[in-house]
Amino acid sequence: MDEFIEEWGESLMSEAEERELKAMDFPLTVYRGGTGTVEEVTTGISWTLKPEIASFYANEWPQRWGDAREPVIVSAKVDEGEVFAFLNDRGEAEMLIPYPDQIDTVGRVTGSQ
């Protein structure tokens, strides 16, 4: 995670977000929405604690940009050491996970198209 910290900075979180992250009960279920294949969607670093936010990024957001590929929502269990930051300034409960390829179990959410 040292390389990630060098590139992104020591902390992106507000003091309130840092407190919220420290109070979380790990492991957590996180979600990510996008288009394409499960493998493509899981490569991103931005995940959320809210399935409805992942659904937005799988279904509504791509349509705004003309992306007609298949919507996909994935979920994963993460431990505290896998999360770099918790960002909630937009109400998205975003978890930055710099190395998603190291997450053990990622699965497609049932009901996502």
OpenMM code with the backbone's topology and positions (N, CA, C; nanometers):
from openmm import Vec3, app, unit

residues = "MET ASP GLU PHE ILE GLU GLU TRP GLY GLU SER LEU MET SER GLU ALA GLU GLU ARG GLU LEU LYS ALA MET ASP PHE PRO LEU THR VAL TYR ARG GLY GLY THR GLY THR VAL GLU GLU VAL THR THR GLY ILE SER TRP THR LEU LYS PRO GLU ILE ALA SER PHE TYR ALA ASN GLU TRP PRO GLN ARG TRP GLY ASP ALA ARG GLU PRO VAL ILE VAL SER ALA LYS VAL ASP GLU GLY GLU VAL PHE ALA PHE LEU ASN ASP ARG GLY GLU ALA GLU MET LEU ILE PRO TYR PRO ASP GLN ILE ASP THR VAL GLY ARG VAL THR GLY SER GLN".split()
positions = [
    Vec3(0.0822, -0.1192, 0.0000),
    Vec3(0.0000, 0.0000, 0.0000),
    Vec3(0.0869, 0.1260, 0.0000),
    Vec3(0.2169, 0.1112, 0.0244),
    Vec3(0.3064, 0.2262, 0.0269),
    Vec3(0.3075, 0.3020, -0.1055),
    Vec3(0.3065, 0.2292, -0.2184),
    Vec3(0.3048, 0.2940, -0.3493),
    Vec3(0.1779, 0.3758, -0.3662),
    Vec3(0.0669, 0.3208, -0.3208),
    Vec3(-0.0609, 0.3904, -0.3314),
    Vec3(-0.0582, 0.5187, -0.2482),
    Vec3(-0.0036, 0.5112, -0.1284),
    Vec3(0.0039, 0.6285, -0.0409),
    Vec3(0.0906, 0.7368, -0.1045),
    Vec3(0.2012, 0.6968, -0.1662),
    Vec3(0.2881, 0.7941, -0.2326),
    Vec3(0.2142, 0.8674, -0.3433),
    Vec3(0.1325, 0.7942, -0.4199),
    Vec3(0.0625, 0.8539, -0.5327),
    Vec3(-0.0578, 0.9367, -0.4889),
    Vec3(-0.1334, 0.8884, -0.3904),
    Vec3(-0.2600, 0.9518, -0.3529),
    Vec3(-0.2493, 1.0435, -0.2325),
    Vec3(-0.1449, 1.0325, -0.1563),
    Vec3(-0.1320, 1.1166, -0.0377),
    Vec3(-0.1544, 1.0369, 0.0890),
    Vec3(-0.1119, 1.0935, 0.1991),
    Vec3(-0.1196, 1.0244, 0.3279),
    Vec3(-0.2636, 0.9971, 0.3691),
    Vec3(-0.3506, 1.0952, 0.3554),
    Vec3(-0.4898, 1.0737, 0.3943),
    Vec3(-0.5814, 1.1625, 0.3119),
    Vec3(-0.6837, 1.1024, 0.2596),
    Vec3(-0.7839, 1.1759, 0.1837),
    Vec3(-0.9071, 1.2030, 0.2684),
    Vec3(-0.9118, 1.1464, 0.3875),
    Vec3(-1.0320, 1.1512, 0.4699),
    Vec3(-1.0353, 1.2738, 0.5600),
    Vec3(-1.1580, 1.3177, 0.5870),
    Vec3(-1.1769, 1.4191, 0.6903),
    Vec3(-1.1623, 1.3497, 0.8258),
    Vec3(-1.1546, 1.4272, 0.9308),
    Vec3(-1.1457, 1.3675, 1.0644),
    Vec3(-1.2694, 1.2840, 1.0953),
    Vec3(-1.3859, 1.3310, 1.0530),
    Vec3(-1.5104, 1.2563, 1.0758),
    Vec3(-1.5076, 1.1228, 1.0014),
    Vec3(-1.4584, 1.1233, 0.8773),
    Vec3(-1.4501, 0.9993, 0.8001),
    Vec3(-1.3507, 0.9029, 0.8634),
    Vec3(-1.2402, 0.9548, 0.9146),
    Vec3(-1.1427, 0.8692, 0.9832),
    Vec3(-1.2057, 0.8026, 1.1048),
    Vec3(-1.2835, 0.8790, 1.1815),
    Vec3(-1.3519, 0.8214, 1.2987),
    Vec3(-1.4517, 0.7145, 1.2565),
    Vec3(-1.5283, 0.7424, 1.1494),
    Vec3(-1.6260, 0.6442, 1.1008),
    Vec3(-1.5571, 0.5156, 1.0579),
    Vec3(-1.4463, 0.5277, 0.9859),
    Vec3(-1.3735, 0.4093, 0.9401),
    Vec3(-1.3233, 0.3278, 1.0587),
    Vec3(-1.2675, 0.3949, 1.1576),
    Vec3(-1.2162, 0.3240, 1.2754),
    Vec3(-1.3266, 0.2533, 1.3531),
    Vec3(-1.4491, 0.3050, 1.3456),
    Vec3(-1.5617, 0.2467, 1.4191),
    Vec3(-1.6285, 0.1308, 1.3448),
    Vec3(-1.5909, 0.1079, 1.2195),
    Vec3(-1.6552, 0.0026, 1.1402),
    Vec3(-1.6160, -0.1347, 1.1904),
    Vec3(-1.7109, -0.2267, 1.1777),
    Vec3(-1.6938, -0.3643, 1.2240),
    Vec3(-1.6559, -0.4531, 1.1053),
    Vec3(-1.5275, -0.4763, 1.0884),
    Vec3(-1.4765, -0.5571, 0.9770),
    Vec3(-1.4872, -0.7047, 1.0087),
    Vec3(-1.4987, -0.7908, 0.9051),
    Vec3(-1.4998, -0.7622, 0.7623),
    Vec3(-1.6317, -0.6979, 0.7196),
    Vec3(-1.6229, -0.6200, 0.6118),
    Vec3(-1.7381, -0.5498, 0.5569),
    Vec3(-1.7713, -0.6036, 0.4188),
    Vec3(-1.8983, -0.5960, 0.3829),
    Vec3(-1.9393, -0.6253, 0.2462),
    Vec3(-1.9394, -0.4940, 0.1697),
    Vec3(-1.8664, -0.4915, 0.0595),
    Vec3(-1.8597, -0.3732, -0.0259),
    Vec3(-1.9126, -0.4097, -0.1639),
    Vec3(-1.9553, -0.3077, -0.2375),
    Vec3(-2.0167, -0.3271, -0.3685),
    Vec3(-1.9507, -0.2345, -0.4693),
    Vec3(-1.9552, -0.2785, -0.5958),
    Vec3(-1.9036, -0.1954, -0.7041),
    Vec3(-1.9892, -0.2199, -0.8274),
    Vec3(-2.0284, -0.1133, -0.8922),
    Vec3(-2.1089, -0.1241, -1.0132),
    Vec3(-2.0344, -0.0695, -1.1326),
    Vec3(-2.0611, -0.1277, -1.2467),
    Vec3(-1.9990, -0.0830, -1.3706),
    Vec3(-2.0611, -0.1566, -1.4878),
    Vec3(-1.9921, -0.1551, -1.5989),
    Vec3(-2.0401, -0.2266, -1.7169),
    Vec3(-1.9288, -0.3150, -1.7710),
    Vec3(-1.9696, -0.4177, -1.8449),
    Vec3(-1.8732, -0.5104, -1.9033),
    Vec3(-1.8759, -0.6435, -1.8325),
    Vec3(-1.7590, -0.6963, -1.8019),
    Vec3(-1.7490, -0.8259, -1.7354),
    Vec3(-1.7245, -0.8065, -1.5856),
    Vec3(-1.7445, -0.9127, -1.5102),
    Vec3(-1.7150, -0.9085, -1.3667),
    Vec3(-1.5692, -0.8695, -1.3455),
    Vec3(-1.4809, -0.9263, -1.4249),
    Vec3(-1.3381, -0.8980, -1.4116),
    Vec3(-1.3083, -0.7500, -1.4349),
    Vec3(-1.3735, -0.6901, -1.5348),
    Vec3(-1.3523, -0.5479, -1.5626),
    Vec3(-1.4013, -0.4604, -1.4471),
    Vec3(-1.5166, -0.4941, -1.3935),
    Vec3(-1.5760, -0.4129, -1.2870),
    Vec3(-1.4941, -0.4216, -1.1588),
    Vec3(-1.4400, -0.5376, -1.1284),
    Vec3(-1.3666, -0.5537, -1.0024),
    Vec3(-1.2294, -0.4871, -1.0022),
    Vec3(-1.1810, -0.4375, -1.1150),
    Vec3(-1.0474, -0.3782, -1.1181),
    Vec3(-1.0406, -0.2378, -1.0596),
    Vec3(-1.1531, -0.1728, -1.0395),
    Vec3(-1.1517, -0.0356, -0.9889),
    Vec3(-1.1247, -0.0269, -0.8398),
    Vec3(-1.0777, 0.0895, -0.7959),
    Vec3(-1.0455, 0.1068, -0.6539),
    Vec3(-1.1621, 0.1629, -0.5728),
    Vec3(-1.2635, 0.2183, -0.6373),
    Vec3(-1.3761, 0.2788, -0.5657),
    Vec3(-1.4887, 0.1785, -0.5473),
    Vec3(-1.5158, 0.1459, -0.4214),
    Vec3(-1.6229, 0.0549, -0.3841),
    Vec3(-1.7152, 0.1300, -0.2895),
    Vec3(-1.8310, 0.0747, -0.2578),
    Vec3(-1.9256, 0.1413, -0.1694),
    Vec3(-1.9871, 0.0422, -0.0713),
    Vec3(-2.0338, 0.0952, 0.0397),
    Vec3(-2.1066, 0.0128, 0.1363),
    Vec3(-2.2545, 0.0040, 0.1005),
    Vec3(-2.2983, 0.0839, 0.0021),
    Vec3(-2.4399, 0.0936, -0.0335),
    Vec3(-2.4674, 0.0268, -0.1686),
    Vec3(-2.5452, -0.0820, -0.1690),
    Vec3(-2.5767, -0.1477, -0.2963),
    Vec3(-2.6468, -0.0550, -0.3955),
    Vec3(-2.7266, 0.0389, -0.3459),
    Vec3(-2.7982, 0.1293, -0.4365),
    Vec3(-2.7022, 0.2228, -0.5103),
    Vec3(-2.5897, 0.2552, -0.4501),
    Vec3(-2.4888, 0.3375, -0.5180),
    Vec3(-2.4216, 0.2549, -0.6276),
    Vec3(-2.3905, 0.1301, -0.5983),
    Vec3(-2.3326, 0.0412, -0.7001),
    Vec3(-2.4296, 0.0246, -0.8165),
    Vec3(-2.5579, 0.0128, -0.7863),
    Vec3(-2.6594, 0.0000, -0.8914),
    Vec3(-2.6615, 0.1242, -0.9804),
    Vec3(-2.6491, 0.2414, -0.9210),
    Vec3(-2.6439, 0.3658, -0.9984),
    Vec3(-2.5267, 0.3630, -1.0965),
    Vec3(-2.4092, 0.3220, -1.0493),
    Vec3(-2.2911, 0.3199, -1.1355),
    Vec3(-2.2936, 0.2063, -1.2376),
    Vec3(-2.3773, 0.1072, -1.2167),
    Vec3(-2.3924, -0.0003, -1.3150),
    Vec3(-2.4979, 0.0337, -1.4198),
    Vec3(-2.6007, 0.1049, -1.3786),
    Vec3(-2.7155, 0.1251, -1.4671),
    Vec3(-2.7312, 0.2677, -1.5194),
    Vec3(-2.7390, 0.3650, -1.4327),
    Vec3(-2.7684, 0.5019, -1.4754),
    Vec3(-2.6463, 0.5780, -1.5265),
    Vec3(-2.5383, 0.5745, -1.4523),
    Vec3(-2.4190, 0.6517, -1.4889),
    Vec3(-2.3674, 0.6181, -1.6291),
    Vec3(-2.3512, 0.4896, -1.6657),
    Vec3(-2.2992, 0.4576, -1.7995),
    Vec3(-2.3901, 0.5067, -1.9124),
    Vec3(-2.5214, 0.5050, -1.8890),
    Vec3(-2.6146, 0.5496, -1.9929),
    Vec3(-2.5947, 0.6969, -2.0255),
    Vec3(-2.5573, 0.7748, -1.9273),
    Vec3(-2.5329, 0.9178, -1.9499),
    Vec3(-2.4191, 0.9403, -2.0489),
    Vec3(-2.3301, 0.8437, -2.0585),
    Vec3(-2.2129, 0.8560, -2.1443),
    Vec3(-2.2212, 0.7660, -2.2670),
    Vec3(-2.3387, 0.7062, -2.2896),
    Vec3(-2.3585, 0.6237, -2.4078),
    Vec3(-2.2979, 0.4851, -2.3996),
    Vec3(-2.2667, 0.4391, -2.2795),
    Vec3(-2.2099, 0.3052, -2.2612),
    Vec3(-2.3247, 0.2050, -2.2550),
    Vec3(-2.3367, 0.1224, -2.3582),
    Vec3(-2.4476, 0.0277, -2.3667),
    Vec3(-2.4076, -0.1139, -2.3257),
    Vec3(-2.2888, -0.1292, -2.2692),
    Vec3(-2.2473, -0.2628, -2.2272),
    Vec3(-2.3322, -0.3112, -2.1101),
    Vec3(-2.3217, -0.4396, -2.0820),
    Vec3(-2.4023, -0.5017, -1.9774),
    Vec3(-2.3700, -0.4452, -1.8390),
    Vec3(-2.4745, -0.4039, -1.7628),
    Vec3(-2.4511, -0.3578, -1.6257),
    Vec3(-2.4133, -0.4748, -1.5352),
    Vec3(-2.3161, -0.4522, -1.4475),
    Vec3(-2.2696, -0.5560, -1.3557),
    Vec3(-2.2513, -0.4938, -1.2172),
    Vec3(-2.2987, -0.5643, -1.1148),
    Vec3(-2.2736, -0.5250, -0.9764),
    Vec3(-2.2045, -0.6424, -0.9089),
    Vec3(-2.0935, -0.6133, -0.8421),
    Vec3(-2.0201, -0.7169, -0.7701),
    Vec3(-2.0142, -0.6801, -0.6225),
    Vec3(-1.9939, -0.7819, -0.5407),
    Vec3(-1.9757, -0.7585, -0.3974),
    Vec3(-1.8546, -0.8373, -0.3506),
    Vec3(-1.7992, -0.7930, -0.2393),
    Vec3(-1.6822, -0.8600, -0.1822),
    Vec3(-1.6794, -0.8343, -0.0325),
    Vec3(-1.6114, -0.9221, 0.0376),
    Vec3(-1.5840, -0.9023, 0.1802),
    Vec3(-1.4420, -0.8484, 0.1911),
    Vec3(-1.4251, -0.7417, 0.2683),
    Vec3(-1.2914, -0.6844, 0.2854),
    Vec3(-1.2586, -0.6687, 0.4334),
    Vec3(-1.1308, -0.6827, 0.4622),
    Vec3(-1.0803, -0.6599, 0.5968),
    Vec3(-1.0245, -0.5182, 0.6060),
    Vec3(-1.0035, -0.4722, 0.7254),
    Vec3(-0.9583, -0.3351, 0.7489),
    Vec3(-0.8289, -0.3026, 0.6749),
    Vec3(-0.7369, -0.3964, 0.6680),
    Vec3(-0.6090, -0.3731, 0.6020),
    Vec3(-0.6184, -0.3552, 0.4518),
    Vec3(-0.7312, -0.3903, 0.3924),
    Vec3(-0.7492, -0.3756, 0.2476),
    Vec3(-0.8063, -0.2390, 0.2092),
    Vec3(-0.8546, -0.1644, 0.3080),
    Vec3(-0.9197, -0.0358, 0.2826),
    Vec3(-0.8222, 0.0777, 0.3115),
    Vec3(-0.8018, 0.1649, 0.2123),
    Vec3(-0.7131, 0.2795, 0.2306),
    Vec3(-0.7875, 0.3986, 0.2897),
    Vec3(-0.9126, 0.4193, 0.2458),
    Vec3(-0.9864, 0.5367, 0.2921),
    Vec3(-1.1360, 0.5128, 0.2823),
    Vec3(-1.2090, 0.5860, 0.3649),
    Vec3(-1.3550, 0.5918, 0.3606),
    Vec3(-1.3916, 0.7364, 0.3298),
    Vec3(-1.4640, 0.7567, 0.2204),
    Vec3(-1.5034, 0.8912, 0.1779),
    Vec3(-1.6554, 0.8982, 0.1711),
    Vec3(-1.7121, 0.9954, 0.2392),
    Vec3(-1.8578, 1.0035, 0.2423),
    Vec3(-1.9080, 1.1456, 0.2187),
    Vec3(-1.8245, 1.2302, 0.1609),
    Vec3(-1.8655, 1.3689, 0.1396),
    Vec3(-1.9796, 1.3820, 0.0388),
    Vec3(-1.9979, 1.2840, -0.0487),
    Vec3(-2.1093, 1.2854, -0.1442),
    Vec3(-2.2202, 1.1898, -0.1026),
    Vec3(-2.2087, 1.1325, 0.0166),
    Vec3(-2.3106, 1.0399, 0.0652),
    Vec3(-2.3052, 0.9035, -0.0013),
    Vec3(-2.1903, 0.8695, -0.0618),
    Vec3(-2.1787, 0.7426, -0.1339),
    Vec3(-2.1133, 0.6318, -0.0522),
    Vec3(-2.0710, 0.6596, 0.0691),
    Vec3(-2.0044, 0.5599, 0.1541),
    Vec3(-1.8960, 0.4859, 0.0748),
    Vec3(-1.8084, 0.5646, 0.0136),
    Vec3(-1.7049, 0.5106, -0.0753),
    Vec3(-1.5870, 0.4561, 0.0042),
    Vec3(-1.5449, 0.3373, -0.0334),
    Vec3(-1.4277, 0.2733, 0.0252),
    Vec3(-1.3215, 0.2645, -0.0842),
    Vec3(-1.2041, 0.3220, -0.0599),
    Vec3(-1.0946, 0.3093, -0.1561),
    Vec3(-1.0156, 0.1841, -0.1231),
    Vec3(-1.0143, 0.0924, -0.2189),
    Vec3(-0.9448, -0.0351, -0.2034),
    Vec3(-0.8398, -0.0407, -0.3142),
    Vec3(-0.7150, -0.0041, -0.2819),
    Vec3(-0.6135, 0.0131, -0.3850),
    Vec3(-0.5737, -0.1127, -0.4603),
    Vec3(-0.5884, -0.2279, -0.3980),
    Vec3(-0.5459, -0.3514, -0.4637),
    Vec3(-0.6614, -0.4508, -0.4670),
    Vec3(-0.7651, -0.4221, -0.5485),
    Vec3(-0.8816, -0.5107, -0.5512),
    Vec3(-0.8496, -0.6510, -0.6016),
    Vec3(-0.7388, -0.6665, -0.6735),
    Vec3(-0.7016, -0.7991, -0.7220),
    Vec3(-0.6604, -0.8910, -0.6078),
    Vec3(-0.6382, -0.8360, -0.4894),
    Vec3(-0.6001, -0.9175, -0.3742),
    Vec3(-0.7191, -0.9560, -0.2865),
    Vec3(-0.8392, -0.9114, -0.3235),
    Vec3(-0.9588, -0.9502, -0.2490),
    Vec3(-0.9874, -1.0966, -0.2792),
    Vec3(-1.0078, -1.1753, -0.1745),
    Vec3(-1.0263, -1.3196, -0.1920),
    Vec3(-1.1565, -1.3567, -0.2619),
    Vec3(-1.2674, -1.3053, -0.2154),
    Vec3(-1.3956, -1.3479, -0.2706),
    Vec3(-1.4731, -1.2308, -0.3279),
    Vec3(-1.4885, -1.2325, -0.4584),
    Vec3(-1.5689, -1.1332, -0.5287),
    Vec3(-1.6739, -1.2102, -0.6056),
    Vec3(-1.7976, -1.1674, -0.5954),
    Vec3(-1.9040, -1.2351, -0.6677),
    Vec3(-2.0016, -1.1367, -0.7275),
    Vec3(-2.0663, -1.1809, -0.8314),
    Vec3(-2.1687, -1.0990, -0.8959),
    Vec3(-2.2927, -1.0974, -0.8082),
    Vec3(-2.3517, -0.9803, -0.7920),
    Vec3(-2.4725, -0.9675, -0.7113),
    Vec3(-2.5896, -1.0236, -0.7897),
    Vec3(-2.6631, -1.1138, -0.7271),
    Vec3(-2.7798, -1.1731, -0.7908),
    Vec3(-2.8806, -1.0643, -0.8214),
    Vec3(-2.9368, -1.0707, -0.9410),
    Vec3(-3.0348, -0.9712, -0.9806),
    Vec3(-2.9748, -0.8588, -1.0626),
    Vec3(-2.8412, -0.8467, -1.0634),
    Vec3(-2.7830, -0.7471, -1.1530),
    Vec3(-2.7837, -0.8092, -1.2914),
    Vec3(-2.8166, -0.7298, -1.3883),
    Vec3(-2.8399, -0.7815, -1.5227),
    Vec3(-2.7184, -0.8471, -1.5819),
] * unit.nanometer
topology = app.Topology()
chain = topology.addChain("A")
for resn in residues:
    res = topology.addResidue(resn, chain)
    for name in ("N", "CA", "C"):
        topology.addAtom(name, app.Element.getBySymbol(name[0]), res)
